[in-house]
Amino acid sequence: MKAITFLKICANAALVALLTSTASFAGDWSGKYMTEDTKGNPFTISLTDDGKASGDKHGTSLSGTWMTNDADAAEIAWDTGWTTMLSKDGDGYKKSAFRAGTPKSDSPTHTTSAKKVE
């Protein structure tokens, strides 16, 4: 079971590396966002210009990569296997979280508002 999990993580990392090597990073998405995790706890997400993502939720640090193919959404692939989509929502932002293995064509596991603070 651990070997399968390890292989899935490696395959996801390779895919993310391939995608981010050709992705364009929109400068408008770089910055720091305040939102909530799936349990309603404070969650801070930081996106850097070089495609790296970091997060802090309830004392737990996260890392991953992000990319955008258009100006309307930033897709974050966390090392945990979860995916977060930040999208514009009127004058603000919306955060949609997808549990590891959940296709983005399915309904998100959790959706809430997000605020860009930096």
N, CA, C and O atoms as CSV, one atom per row, in Angstrom:
chain,resi,resn,atom,element,x,y,z
A,1,MET,N,N,0.814,-1.185,0.000
A,1,MET,CA,C,0.000,0.000,0.000
A,1,MET,C,C,0.866,1.261,0.000
A,1,MET,O,O,0.570,2.211,-0.724
A,2,LYS,N,N,1.935,1.279,0.807
A,2,LYS,CA,C,2.822,2.444,0.853
A,2,LYS,C,C,3.515,2.649,-0.482
A,2,LYS,O,O,3.728,3.783,-0.911
A,3,ALA,N,N,3.873,1.529,-1.152
A,3,ALA,CA,C,4.544,1.631,-2.450
A,3,ALA,C,C,3.622,2.263,-3.485
A,3,ALA,O,O,4.073,3.055,-4.312
A,4,ILE,N,N,2.339,1.923,-3.448
A,4,ILE,CA,C,1.384,2.490,-4.392
A,4,ILE,C,C,1.217,3.985,-4.128
A,4,ILE,O,O,1.192,4.785,-5.063
A,5,THR,N,N,1.104,4.351,-2.876
A,5,THR,CA,C,0.987,5.769,-2.515
A,5,THR,C,C,2.216,6.533,-2.968
A,5,THR,O,O,2.099,7.626,-3.521
A,6,PHE,N,N,3.394,5.968,-2.739
A,6,PHE,CA,C,4.637,6.607,-3.157
A,6,PHE,C,C,4.655,6.789,-4.673
A,6,PHE,O,O,5.036,7.852,-5.163
A,7,LEU,N,N,4.248,5.765,-5.416
A,7,LEU,CA,C,4.233,5.861,-6.876
A,7,LEU,C,C,3.242,6.930,-7.345
A,7,LEU,O,O,3.526,7.654,-8.299
A,8,LYS,N,N,2.088,7.035,-6.689
A,8,LYS,CA,C,1.119,8.061,-7.057
A,8,LYS,C,C,1.698,9.451,-6.826
A,8,LYS,O,O,1.533,10.342,-7.660
A,9,ILE,N,N,2.374,9.637,-5.701
A,9,ILE,CA,C,2.971,10.938,-5.392
A,9,ILE,C,C,4.040,11.276,-6.423
A,9,ILE,O,O,4.115,12.412,-6.891
A,10,CYS,N,N,4.867,10.294,-6.778
A,10,CYS,CA,C,5.917,10.534,-7.780
A,10,CYS,C,C,5.310,10.875,-9.139
A,10,CYS,O,O,5.786,11.781,-9.823
A,11,ALA,N,N,4.268,10.155,-9.527
A,11,ALA,CA,C,3.622,10.417,-10.812
A,11,ALA,C,C,3.004,11.813,-10.824
A,11,ALA,O,O,3.112,12.530,-11.818
A,12,ASN,N,N,2.359,12.199,-9.726
A,12,ASN,CA,C,1.775,13.546,-9.639
A,12,ASN,C,C,2.855,14.616,-9.688
A,12,ASN,O,O,2.688,15.639,-10.351
A,13,ALA,N,N,3.957,14.384,-8.993
A,13,ALA,CA,C,5.052,15.357,-8.999
A,13,ALA,C,C,5.629,15.514,-10.408
A,13,ALA,O,O,5.940,16.627,-10.832
A,14,ALA,N,N,5.768,14.417,-11.119
A,14,ALA,CA,C,6.302,14.474,-12.485
A,14,ALA,C,C,5.345,15.235,-13.400
A,14,ALA,O,O,5.779,16.034,-14.229
A,15,LEU,N,N,4.053,14.989,-13.251
A,15,LEU,CA,C,3.065,15.686,-14.055
A,15,LEU,C,C,3.068,17.185,-13.753
A,15,LEU,O,O,3.017,18.006,-14.669
A,16,VAL,N,N,3.128,17.530,-12.492
A,16,VAL,CA,C,3.172,18.940,-12.108
A,16,VAL,C,C,4.419,19.599,-12.676
A,16,VAL,O,O,4.349,20.719,-13.181
A,17,ALA,N,N,5.557,18.923,-12.602
A,17,ALA,CA,C,6.800,19.478,-13.132
A,17,ALA,C,C,6.682,19.716,-14.634
A,17,ALA,O,O,7.131,20.745,-15.140
A,18,LEU,N,N,6.086,18.778,-15.338
A,18,LEU,CA,C,5.910,18.918,-16.777
A,18,LEU,C,C,4.980,20.087,-17.094
A,18,LEU,O,O,5.275,20.904,-17.966
A,19,LEU,N,N,3.871,20.161,-16.391
A,19,LEU,CA,C,2.912,21.225,-16.652
A,19,LEU,C,C,3.450,22.595,-16.291
A,19,LEU,O,O,3.230,23.557,-17.027
A,20,THR,N,N,4.145,22.700,-15.181
A,20,THR,CA,C,4.631,24.012,-14.763
A,20,THR,C,C,5.821,24.478,-15.588
A,20,THR,O,O,6.129,25.670,-15.613
A,21,SER,N,N,6.487,23.562,-16.256
A,21,SER,CA,C,7.625,23.986,-17.075
A,21,SER,C,C,7.169,24.767,-18.300
A,21,SER,O,O,7.944,25.534,-18.872
A,22,THR,N,N,5.899,24.575,-18.711
A,22,THR,CA,C,5.391,25.298,-19.876
A,22,THR,C,C,4.258,26.246,-19.526
A,22,THR,O,O,3.732,26.930,-20.405
A,23,ALA,N,N,3.879,26.297,-18.276
A,23,ALA,CA,C,2.745,27.140,-17.876
A,23,ALA,C,C,3.154,28.601,-17.813
A,23,ALA,O,O,4.317,28.940,-17.593
A,24,SER,N,N,2.165,29.448,-18.014
A,24,SER,CA,C,2.422,30.869,-17.819
A,24,SER,C,C,1.898,31.243,-16.441
A,24,SER,O,O,0.829,30.792,-16.031
A,25,PHE,N,N,2.643,32.053,-15.742
A,25,PHE,CA,C,2.243,32.469,-14.410
A,25,PHE,C,C,1.782,33.905,-14.476
A,25,PHE,O,O,2.550,34.808,-14.806
A,26,ALA,N,N,0.527,34.103,-14.162
A,26,ALA,CA,C,-0.033,35.454,-14.206
A,26,ALA,C,C,0.384,36.214,-12.961
A,26,ALA,O,O,0.129,35.776,-11.840
A,27,GLY,N,N,1.026,37.355,-13.164
A,27,GLY,CA,C,1.488,38.162,-12.049
A,27,GLY,C,C,0.369,38.573,-11.103
A,27,GLY,O,O,0.605,38.772,-9.911
A,28,ASP,N,N,-0.849,38.701,-11.625
A,28,ASP,CA,C,-1.979,39.076,-10.787
A,28,ASP,C,C,-2.277,38.033,-9.719
A,28,ASP,O,O,-2.862,38.373,-8.691
A,29,TRP,N,N,-1.900,36.790,-9.922
A,29,TRP,CA,C,-2.208,35.721,-8.962
A,29,TRP,C,C,-1.156,35.604,-7.871
A,29,TRP,O,O,-1.449,35.088,-6.793
A,30,SER,N,N,0.048,36.065,-8.122
A,30,SER,CA,C,1.084,35.996,-7.090
A,30,SER,C,C,0.657,36.821,-5.893
A,30,SER,O,O,0.113,37.914,-6.048
A,31,GLY,N,N,0.900,36.305,-4.707
A,31,GLY,CA,C,0.551,37.037,-3.506
A,31,GLY,C,C,0.083,36.113,-2.403
A,31,GLY,O,O,0.260,34.896,-2.463
A,32,LYS,N,N,-0.519,36.719,-1.393
A,32,LYS,CA,C,-0.959,35.994,-0.206
A,32,LYS,C,C,-2.477,36.096,-0.088
A,32,LYS,O,O,-3.052,37.174,-0.237
A,33,TYR,N,N,-3.117,34.956,0.182
A,33,TYR,CA,C,-4.567,34.884,0.293
A,33,TYR,C,C,-4.964,34.332,1.657
A,33,TYR,O,O,-4.324,33.422,2.183
A,34,MET,N,N,-6.025,34.895,2.220
A,34,MET,CA,C,-6.599,34.388,3.466
A,34,MET,C,C,-7.932,33.722,3.116
A,34,MET,O,O,-8.756,34.290,2.399
A,35,THR,N,N,-8.125,32.514,3.634
A,35,THR,CA,C,-9.337,31.767,3.378
A,35,THR,C,C,-9.565,30.798,4.541
A,35,THR,O,O,-9.028,31.005,5.630
A,36,GLU,N,N,-10.345,29.756,4.324
A,36,GLU,CA,C,-10.588,28.738,5.340
A,36,GLU,C,C,-10.297,27.361,4.763
A,36,GLU,O,O,-10.432,27.140,3.560
A,37,ASP,N,N,-9.892,26.428,5.639
A,37,ASP,CA,C,-9.729,25.046,5.206
A,37,ASP,C,C,-11.095,24.355,5.213
A,37,ASP,O,O,-12.111,25.002,5.468
A,38,THR,N,N,-11.127,23.074,4.940
A,38,THR,CA,C,-12.386,22.342,4.844
A,38,THR,C,C,-13.123,22.243,6.171
A,38,THR,O,O,-14.301,21.889,6.200
A,39,LYS,N,N,-12.436,22.555,7.279
A,39,LYS,CA,C,-13.070,22.499,8.597
A,39,LYS,C,C,-13.408,23.891,9.138
A,39,LYS,O,O,-13.861,24.026,10.275
A,40,GLY,N,N,-13.185,24.925,8.317
A,40,GLY,CA,C,-13.506,26.285,8.733
A,40,GLY,C,C,-12.391,26.996,9.471
A,40,GLY,O,O,-12.579,28.117,9.943
A,41,ASN,N,N,-11.224,26.357,9.581
A,41,ASN,CA,C,-10.077,26.978,10.247
A,41,ASN,C,C,-9.370,27.947,9.294
A,41,ASN,O,O,-9.414,27.754,8.079
A,42,PRO,N,N,-8.716,28.989,9.833
A,42,PRO,CA,C,-7.965,29.917,8.987
A,42,PRO,C,C,-6.915,29.178,8.138
A,42,PRO,O,O,-6.245,28.260,8.611
A,43,PHE,N,N,-6.795,29.600,6.891
A,43,PHE,CA,C,-5.883,28.981,5.929
A,43,PHE,C,C,-5.258,30.097,5.115
A,43,PHE,O,O,-5.969,30.856,4.456
A,44,THR,N,N,-3.921,30.209,5.151
A,44,THR,CA,C,-3.189,31.201,4.386
A,44,THR,C,C,-2.511,30.502,3.210
A,44,THR,O,O,-1.843,29.484,3.388
A,45,ILE,N,N,-2.685,31.047,2.018
A,45,ILE,CA,C,-2.070,30.505,0.810
A,45,ILE,C,C,-1.174,31.585,0.213
A,45,ILE,O,O,-1.608,32.724,0.039
A,46,SER,N,N,0.076,31.236,-0.102
A,46,SER,CA,C,1.000,32.169,-0.751
A,46,SER,C,C,1.430,31.596,-2.088
A,46,SER,O,O,1.825,30.433,-2.177
A,47,LEU,N,N,1.353,32.416,-3.130
A,47,LEU,CA,C,1.769,32.037,-4.485
A,47,LEU,C,C,2.903,32.947,-4.924
A,47,LEU,O,O,2.770,34.169,-4.867
A,48,THR,N,N,4.014,32.374,-5.361
A,48,THR,CA,C,5.148,33.175,-5.813
A,48,THR,C,C,5.218,33.190,-7.332
A,48,THR,O,O,4.652,32.324,-7.999
A,49,ASP,N,N,5.918,34.182,-7.871
A,49,ASP,CA,C,6.031,34.343,-9.324
A,49,ASP,C,C,6.647,33.135,-10.027
A,49,ASP,O,O,6.393,32.914,-11.211
A,50,ASP,N,N,7.453,32.352,-9.309
A,50,ASP,CA,C,8.125,31.208,-9.940
A,50,ASP,C,C,7.299,29.925,-9.903
A,50,ASP,O,O,7.814,28.852,-10.215
A,51,GLY,N,N,6.018,30.025,-9.524
A,51,GLY,CA,C,5.139,28.866,-9.568
A,51,GLY,C,C,5.107,28.023,-8.309
A,51,GLY,O,O,4.540,26.930,-8.310
A,52,LYS,N,N,5.706,28.512,-7.236
A,52,LYS,CA,C,5.680,27.761,-5.976
A,52,LYS,C,C,4.514,28.244,-5.123
A,52,LYS,O,O,4.166,29.425,-5.112
A,53,ALA,N,N,3.919,27.284,-4.403
A,53,ALA,CA,C,2.816,27.593,-3.502
A,53,ALA,C,C,3.179,27.107,-2.108
A,53,ALA,O,O,3.817,26.068,-1.942
A,54,SER,N,N,2.763,27.873,-1.114
A,54,SER,CA,C,2.922,27.429,0.269
A,54,SER,C,C,1.643,27.775,1.007
A,54,SER,O,O,0.907,28.685,0.625
A,55,GLY,N,N,1.400,27.040,2.053
A,55,GLY,CA,C,0.192,27.280,2.818
A,55,GLY,C,C,0.412,26.998,4.287
A,55,GLY,O,O,1.297,26.233,4.669
A,56,ASP,N,N,-0.400,27.622,5.090
A,56,ASP,CA,C,-0.393,27.362,6.524
A,56,ASP,C,C,-1.837,27.256,6.967
A,56,ASP,O,O,-2.614,28.203,6.845
A,57,LYS,N,N,-2.184,26.075,7.490
A,57,LYS,CA,C,-3.541,25.911,7.990
A,57,LYS,C,C,-3.501,25.219,9.333
A,57,LYS,O,O,-3.042,24.084,9.465
A,58,HIS,N,N,-3.990,25.927,10.313
A,58,HIS,CA,C,-4.100,25.398,11.671
A,58,HIS,C,C,-2.766,24.816,12.157
A,58,HIS,O,O,-2.728,23.752,12.775
A,59,GLY,N,N,-1.651,25.551,11.860
A,59,GLY,CA,C,-0.332,25.133,12.319
A,59,GLY,C,C,0.370,24.114,11.447
A,59,GLY,O,O,1.479,23.690,11.773
A,60,THR,N,N,-0.248,23.706,10.344
A,60,THR,CA,C,0.367,22.744,9.435
A,60,THR,C,C,0.839,23.468,8.182
A,60,THR,O,O,0.069,24.196,7.557
A,61,SER,N,N,2.109,23.270,7.811
A,61,SER,CA,C,2.663,23.890,6.606
A,61,SER,C,C,2.436,22.993,5.401
A,61,SER,O,O,2.576,21.773,5.483
A,62,LEU,N,N,2.084,23.611,4.285
A,62,LEU,CA,C,1.871,22.898,3.027
A,62,LEU,C,C,2.796,23.470,1.962
A,62,LEU,O,O,3.197,24.632,2.031
A,63,SER,N,N,3.127,22.649,0.985
A,63,SER,CA,C,3.887,23.152,-0.162
A,63,SER,C,C,3.335,22.508,-1.422
A,63,SER,O,O,2.733,21.435,-1.393
A,64,GLY,N,N,3.561,23.202,-2.524
A,64,GLY,CA,C,3.080,22.709,-3.809
A,64,GLY,C,C,3.505,23.643,-4.916
A,64,GLY,O,O,4.404,24.468,-4.755
A,65,THR,N,N,2.841,23.495,-6.035
A,65,THR,CA,C,3.099,24.337,-7.202
A,65,THR,C,C,1.767,24.865,-7.716
A,65,THR,O,O,0.703,24.312,-7.436
A,66,TRP,N,N,1.858,25.952,-8.477
A,66,TRP,CA,C,0.639,26.507,-9.050
A,66,TRP,C,C,0.877,26.952,-10.471
A,66,TRP,O,O,2.005,27.222,-10.886
A,67,MET,N,N,-0.230,27.021,-11.215
A,67,MET,CA,C,-0.170,27.499,-12.592
A,67,MET,C,C,-1.529,28.048,-12.978
A,67,MET,O,O,-2.532,27.806,-12.307
A,68,THR,N,N,-1.542,28.783,-14.062
A,68,THR,CA,C,-2.788,29.277,-14.630
A,68,THR,C,C,-2.676,29.221,-16.142
A,68,THR,O,O,-1.622,29.502,-16.713
A,69,ASN,N,N,-3.757,28.862,-16.768
A,69,ASN,CA,C,-3.788,28.867,-18.224
A,69,ASN,C,C,-4.632,30.006,-18.759
A,69,ASN,O,O,-4.717,30.214,-19.969
A,70,ASP,N,N,-5.252,30.738,-17.857
A,70,ASP,CA,C,-6.026,31.911,-18.226
A,70,ASP,C,C,-6.026,32.874,-17.044
A,70,ASP,O,O,-5.442,32.581,-16.001
A,71,ALA,N,N,-6.662,33.993,-17.202
A,71,ALA,CA,C,-6.635,35.004,-16.136
A,71,ALA,C,C,-7.695,34.764,-15.068
A,71,ALA,O,O,-7.743,35.500,-14.082
A,72,ASP,N,N,-8.543,33.760,-15.238
A,72,ASP,CA,C,-9.676,33.590,-14.336
A,72,ASP,C,C,-9.450,32.643,-13.167
A,72,ASP,O,O,-10.255,32.629,-12.235
A,73,ALA,N,N,-8.382,31.849,-13.183
A,73,ALA,CA,C,-8.176,30.887,-12.090
A,73,ALA,C,C,-6.707,30.497,-11.955
A,73,ALA,O,O,-5.957,30.444,-12.930
A,74,ALA,N,N,-6.330,30.227,-10.713
A,74,ALA,CA,C,-5.009,29.674,-10.412
A,74,ALA,C,C,-5.240,28.292,-9.810
A,74,ALA,O,O,-6.040,28.133,-8.888
A,75,GLU,N,N,-4.537,27.303,-10.334
A,75,GLU,CA,C,-4.677,25.924,-9.863
A,75,GLU,C,C,-3.442,25.538,-9.056
A,75,GLU,O,O,-2.315,25.604,-9.548
A,76,ILE,N,N,-3.673,25.137,-7.809
A,76,ILE,CA,C,-2.582,24.764,-6.914
A,76,ILE,C,C,-2.596,23.252,-6.721
A,76,ILE,O,O,-3.609,22.679,-6.320
A,77,ALA,N,N,-1.473,22.613,-7.009
A,77,ALA,CA,C,-1.305,21.173,-6.775
A,77,ALA,C,C,-0.445,21.016,-5.525
A,77,ALA,O,O,0.767,21.232,-5.560
A,78,TRP,N,N,-1.090,20.637,-4.414
A,78,TRP,CA,C,-0.371,20.469,-3.150
A,78,TRP,C,C,0.339,19.133,-3.120
A,78,TRP,O,O,-0.108,18.171,-3.744
A,79,ASP,N,N,1.442,19.071,-2.397
A,79,ASP,CA,C,2.202,17.817,-2.248
A,79,ASP,C,C,1.370,16.721,-1.587
A,79,ASP,O,O,1.715,15.543,-1.680
A,80,THR,N,N,0.288,17.094,-0.926
A,80,THR,CA,C,-0.605,16.128,-0.274
A,80,THR,C,C,-1.493,15.394,-1.268
A,80,THR,O,O,-2.119,14.391,-0.925
A,81,GLY,N,N,-1.548,15.897,-2.510
A,81,GLY,CA,C,-2.427,15.322,-3.516
A,81,GLY,C,C,-3.704,16.128,-3.710
A,81,GLY,O,O,-4.387,15.973,-4.723
A,82,TRP,N,N,-4.034,16.991,-2.743
A,82,TRP,CA,C,-5.199,17.855,-2.885
A,82,TRP,C,C,-4.930,18.912,-3.945
A,82,TRP,O,O,-3.776,19.236,-4.228
A,83,THR,N,N,-5.989,19.445,-4.526
A,83,THR,CA,C,-5.900,20.548,-5.480
A,83,THR,C,C,-6.775,21.687,-4.988
A,83,THR,O,O,-7.901,21.466,-4.544
A,84,THR,N,N,-6.261,22.894,-5.067
A,84,THR,CA,C,-7.029,24.092,-4.728
A,84,THR,C,C,-7.114,24.964,-5.964
A,84,THR,O,O,-6.117,25.191,-6.650
A,85,MET,N,N,-8.310,25.450,-6.240
A,85,MET,CA,C,-8.520,26.401,-7.325
A,85,MET,C,C,-8.891,27.739,-6.699
A,85,MET,O,O,-9.844,27.829,-5.923
A,86,LEU,N,N,-8.139,28.769,-7.037
A,86,LEU,CA,C,-8.511,30.142,-6.676
A,86,LEU,C,C,-9.077,30.770,-7.939
A,86,LEU,O,O,-8.435,30.748,-8.989
A,87,SER,N,N,-10.261,31.323,-7.841
A,87,SER,CA,C,-10.869,31.941,-9.016
A,87,SER,C,C,-11.460,33.292,-8.633
A,87,SER,O,O,-11.794,33.537,-7.474
A,88,LYS,N,N,-11.579,34.155,-9.622
A,88,LYS,CA,C,-12.176,35.464,-9.386
A,88,LYS,C,C,-13.665,35.271,-9.167
A,88,LYS,O,O,-14.308,34.454,-9.826
A,89,ASP,N,N,-14.203,36.044,-8.222
A,89,ASP,CA,C,-15.620,35.966,-7.883
A,89,ASP,C,C,-16.098,37.390,-7.612
A,89,ASP,O,O,-16.054,37.863,-6.476
A,90,GLY,N,N,-16.553,38.065,-8.662
A,90,GLY,CA,C,-16.914,39.477,-8.534
A,90,GLY,C,C,-15.681,40.299,-8.228
A,90,GLY,O,O,-14.698,40.252,-8.968
A,91,ASP,N,N,-15.728,41.053,-7.139
A,91,ASP,CA,C,-14.585,41.862,-6.723
A,91,ASP,C,C,-13.616,41.082,-5.844
A,91,ASP,O,O,-12.562,41.602,-5.477
A,92,GLY,N,N,-13.957,39.842,-5.500
A,92,GLY,CA,C,-13.118,39.032,-4.617
A,92,GLY,C,C,-12.672,37.744,-5.277
A,92,GLY,O,O,-12.536,37.659,-6.497
A,93,TYR,N,N,-12.450,36.752,-4.446
A,93,TYR,CA,C,-11.956,35.465,-4.913
A,93,TYR,C,C,-12.732,34.336,-4.244
A,93,TYR,O,O,-13.341,34.513,-3.188
A,94,LYS,N,N,-12.694,33.187,-4.880
A,94,LYS,CA,C,-13.321,31.983,-4.350
A,94,LYS,C,C,-12.268,30.886,-4.311
A,94,LYS,O,O,-11.463,30.752,-5.233
A,95,LYS,N,N,-12.278,30.099,-3.233
A,95,LYS,CA,C,-11.373,28.954,-3.109
A,95,LYS,C,C,-12.202,27.681,-3.194
A,95,LYS,O,O,-13.161,27.502,-2.444
A,96,SER,N,N,-11.822,26.797,-4.115
A,96,SER,CA,C,-12.456,25.492,-4.245
A,96,SER,C,C,-11.393,24.438,-4.006
A,96,SER,O,O,-10.329,24.464,-4.625
A,97,ALA,N,N,-11.685,23.509,-3.105
A,97,ALA,CA,C,-10.724,22.459,-2.760
A,97,ALA,C,C,-11.234,21.111,-3.260
A,97,ALA,O,O,-12.419,20.797,-3.149
A,98,PHE,N,N,-10.311,20.321,-3.814
A,98,PHE,CA,C,-10.630,18.994,-4.315
A,98,PHE,C,C,-9.752,17.974,-3.601
A,98,PHE,O,O,-8.524,18.058,-3.638
A,99,ARG,N,N,-10.400,17.011,-2.953
A,99,ARG,CA,C,-9.687,15.936,-2.260
A,99,ARG,C,C,-8.798,15.195,-3.263
A,99,ARG,O,O,-9.128,15.126,-4.447
A,100,ALA,N,N,-7.697,14.653,-2.809
A,100,ALA,CA,C,-6.780,13.903,-3.672
A,100,ALA,C,C,-7.558,12.847,-4.462
A,100,ALA,O,O,-8.326,12.069,-3.896
A,101,GLY,N,N,-7.345,12.837,-5.765
A,101,GLY,CA,C,-7.991,11.852,-6.626
A,101,GLY,C,C,-9.339,12.294,-7.175
A,101,GLY,O,O,-9.907,11.611,-8.027
A,102,THR,N,N,-9.860,13.419,-6.705
A,102,THR,CA,C,-11.146,13.906,-7.193
A,102,THR,C,C,-10.936,14.718,-8.470
A,102,THR,O,O,-10.186,15.694,-8.458
A,103,PRO,N,N,-11.581,14.334,-9.563
A,103,PRO,CA,C,-11.435,15.115,-10.805
A,103,PRO,C,C,-12.013,16.519,-10.630
A,103,PRO,O,O,-13.001,16.707,-9.921
A,104,LYS,N,N,-11.398,17.486,-11.271
A,104,LYS,CA,C,-11.885,18.859,-11.164
A,104,LYS,C,C,-13.205,19.054,-11.898
A,104,LYS,O,O,-13.847,20.094,-11.754
A,105,SER,N,N,-13.611,18.065,-12.681
A,105,SER,CA,C,-14.923,18.126,-13.327
A,105,SER,C,C,-16.030,17.770,-12.330
A,105,SER,O,O,-17.201,18.051,-12.588
A,106,ASP,N,N,-15.679,17.158,-11.200
A,106,ASP,CA,C,-16.640,16.867,-10.131
A,106,ASP,C,C,-16.858,18.114,-9.281
A,106,ASP,O,O,-16.135,19.102,-9.409
A,107,SER,N,N,-17.855,18.054,-8.421
A,107,SER,CA,C,-18.066,19.151,-7.473
A,107,SER,C,C,-16.905,19.196,-6.492
A,107,SER,O,O,-16.383,18.151,-6.104
A,108,PRO,N,N,-16.492,20.401,-6.083
A,108,PRO,CA,C,-15.398,20.512,-5.114
A,108,PRO,C,C,-15.791,19.888,-3.770
A,108,PRO,O,O,-16.969,19.822,-3.418
A,109,THR,N,N,-14.781,19.439,-3.039
A,109,THR,CA,C,-14.987,18.928,-1.691
A,109,THR,C,C,-15.435,20.057,-0.773
A,109,THR,O,O,-16.232,19.843,0.140
A,110,HIS,N,N,-14.915,21.273,-1.020
A,110,HIS,CA,C,-15.216,22.430,-0.179
A,110,HIS,C,C,-15.028,23.688,-0.998
A,110,HIS,O,O,-14.096,23.788,-1.795
A,111,THR,N,N,-15.918,24.651,-0.799
A,111,THR,CA,C,-15.810,25.947,-1.467
A,111,THR,C,C,-16.074,27.044,-0.441
A,111,THR,O,O,-16.979,26.930,0.386
A,112,THR,N,N,-15.283,28.096,-0.503
A,112,THR,CA,C,-15.467,29.243,0.391
A,112,THR,C,C,-14.837,30.468,-0.255
A,112,THR,O,O,-14.193,30.363,-1.299
A,113,SER,N,N,-15.020,31.607,0.352
A,113,SER,CA,C,-14.423,32.831,-0.179
A,113,SER,C,C,-12.951,32.910,0.192
A,113,SER,O,O,-12.485,32.224,1.102
A,114,ALA,N,N,-12.230,33.759,-0.531
A,114,ALA,CA,C,-10.814,34.014,-0.235
A,114,ALA,C,C,-10.582,35.511,-0.432
A,114,ALA,O,O,-11.272,36.169,-1.210
A,115,LYS,N,N,-9.602,36.023,0.287
A,115,LYS,CA,C,-9.265,37.444,0.186
A,115,LYS,C,C,-7.773,37.580,-0.065
A,115,LYS,O,O,-6.960,37.000,0.655
A,116,LYS,N,N,-7.415,38.345,-1.083
A,116,LYS,CA,C,-6.003,38.616,-1.353
A,116,LYS,C,C,-5.560,39.709,-0.410
A,116,LYS,O,O,-6.118,40.806,-0.414
A,117,VAL,N,N,-4.536,39.408,0.415
A,117,VAL,CA,C,-4.090,40.367,1.431
A,117,VAL,C,C,-2.715,40.962,1.143
A,117,VAL,O,O,-2.329,41.942,1.779
A,118,GLU,N,N,-1.983,40.400,0.214
A,118,GLU,CA,C,-0.673,40.948,-0.184
A,118,GLU,C,C,-0.465,40.731,-1.661
A,118,GLU,O,O,0.571,41.117,-2.202
